[in-house]
Amino acid sequence: MSEIQEVLTRFWDQLIAQPSGPLAFRLILQPLMATFLAVRDGLKDARVGRPPFSATILSDPSQRGSYIREGLKRLSRVIVFALVMDAIYQYMVLRRFYLGEALVTAFVLAILPYILIRGPVDRIMQRRQRSHPR
């Protein structure tokens, strides 16, 4: 088996195929924490009239850096929590630590939900504000 195939198989087994294994709650808790932060930040963006987070990252190079830094700052605790939980999980199950897999897990469980949710919350709330002015 190639090294890449081995990494992908191990990642799949850790993240998806063992939802009832040790520390399985991390598969729910981390996306929930990221979702909570994304909704909170999306609501704040809508109140101040900021452009949607993910659209700005993708389409506005002048704002991309500041948006990414701000998002990472907001998510820093969740990312650290995801890395620590994955390190504990890996040690318990594999007796080794794979940094690359921990980073991918943190991205999938924390960063990706944040990116996917913050922008749409902002858009929805801005539309509501336009259709129901105070």
C-alpha positions as CSV (number, residue, x, y, z in Angstrom):
1,M,0.0,0.0,0.0
2,S,1.4,3.4,-0.9
3,E,2.1,5.9,1.9
4,I,-0.6,8.3,0.7
5,Q,-3.1,5.5,0.5
6,E,-2.1,4.5,4.1
7,V,-2.6,8.0,5.4
8,L,-6.0,8.3,3.7
9,T,-7.1,5.0,5.0
10,R,-6.0,5.8,8.6
11,F,-7.6,9.3,8.3
12,W,-10.9,7.8,7.1
13,D,-10.9,5.2,9.9
14,Q,-10.2,7.9,12.6
15,L,-12.6,10.5,11.4
16,I,-15.5,8.7,9.8
17,A,-15.5,5.0,10.3
18,Q,-15.3,5.0,14.1
19,P,-18.0,7.4,15.3
20,S,-18.5,5.2,18.4
21,G,-14.8,4.9,19.4
22,P,-12.9,6.7,22.1
23,L,-13.5,10.5,22.1
24,A,-16.2,10.2,19.4
25,F,-17.9,13.2,21.0
26,R,-15.2,15.4,19.3
27,L,-16.9,14.6,15.9
28,I,-20.0,16.5,17.2
29,L,-18.5,19.0,19.7
30,Q,-15.9,20.6,17.4
31,P,-18.3,21.3,14.5
32,L,-20.9,22.6,17.0
33,M,-18.4,25.0,18.6
34,A,-17.3,26.2,15.1
35,T,-21.0,26.6,14.1
36,F,-21.8,28.6,17.2
37,L,-18.9,31.0,16.5
38,A,-19.8,31.2,12.8
39,V,-23.4,32.2,13.6
40,R,-22.3,34.7,16.2
41,D,-19.8,36.3,13.8
42,G,-22.2,36.2,10.8
43,L,-24.8,38.0,12.9
44,K,-22.2,40.6,13.9
45,D,-21.1,41.0,10.2
46,A,-24.8,41.6,9.2
47,R,-25.3,44.2,11.9
48,V,-22.3,46.2,10.8
49,G,-22.9,45.6,7.1
50,R,-19.7,43.7,6.3
51,P,-19.6,41.7,3.1
52,P,-20.0,37.9,3.5
53,F,-17.0,36.1,4.9
54,S,-16.4,33.3,2.4
55,A,-17.3,35.4,-0.6
56,T,-14.9,38.1,0.4
57,I,-12.1,35.5,1.0
58,L,-12.6,34.1,-2.5
59,S,-13.2,37.3,-4.5
60,D,-11.4,40.2,-2.8
61,P,-7.6,39.9,-2.6
62,S,-7.3,43.2,-0.8
63,Q,-9.5,42.0,2.1
64,R,-8.6,38.3,2.0
65,G,-5.7,38.5,4.5
66,S,-7.5,40.5,7.1
67,Y,-10.6,38.3,6.9
68,I,-8.5,35.1,7.2
69,R,-6.5,36.5,10.2
70,E,-9.8,37.6,11.9
71,G,-11.4,34.2,11.3
72,L,-8.4,32.3,12.6
73,K,-8.3,34.5,15.6
74,R,-11.9,33.8,16.3
75,L,-11.4,30.0,15.8
76,S,-8.0,29.7,17.6
77,R,-9.4,28.1,20.7
78,V,-11.5,25.6,18.6
79,I,-8.5,24.8,16.5
80,V,-6.3,24.2,19.5
81,F,-9.0,22.1,21.1
82,A,-9.4,20.1,17.9
83,L,-5.6,19.5,17.7
84,V,-5.4,18.4,21.4
85,M,-8.4,16.1,21.1
86,D,-7.0,14.5,18.0
87,A,-3.6,14.1,19.6
88,I,-5.2,12.3,22.6
89,Y,-7.3,10.2,20.2
90,Q,-4.3,9.2,18.1
91,Y,-2.2,8.3,21.1
92,M,-5.1,6.2,22.6
93,V,-5.8,4.4,19.3
94,L,-2.6,4.4,17.3
95,R,0.0,5.0,20.0
96,R,1.5,7.6,17.7
97,F,0.9,11.2,16.7
98,Y,0.5,12.2,13.0
99,L,0.6,16.0,12.8
100,G,-0.7,16.1,9.2
101,E,-3.7,14.1,10.1
102,A,-4.4,16.2,13.1
103,L,-4.3,19.4,11.0
104,V,-6.6,17.9,8.4
105,T,-9.0,16.8,11.2
106,A,-8.9,20.3,12.7
107,F,-9.7,21.7,9.3
108,V,-12.6,19.4,8.6
109,L,-14.1,19.6,12.1
110,A,-13.5,23.2,12.9
111,I,-12.4,25.5,10.1
112,L,-14.5,24.2,7.3
113,P,-17.9,24.5,9.2
114,Y,-17.0,28.0,10.2
115,I,-16.2,29.1,6.7
116,L,-19.3,27.4,5.2
117,I,-21.7,28.9,7.8
118,R,-20.5,32.4,8.6
119,G,-21.1,33.9,5.1
120,P,-24.6,32.4,4.6
121,V,-25.7,33.6,8.1
122,D,-24.5,37.1,7.2
123,R,-26.4,37.0,3.8
124,I,-29.6,35.7,5.4
125,M,-29.6,38.4,8.1
126,Q,-28.8,41.2,5.7
127,R,-31.7,40.1,3.5
128,R,-34.0,40.0,6.5
129,Q,-32.8,43.5,7.6
130,R,-33.6,44.9,4.1
131,S,-37.0,43.3,3.9
132,H,-37.9,44.2,7.5
133,P,-36.4,47.7,8.2
134,R,-36.7,48.9,11.7
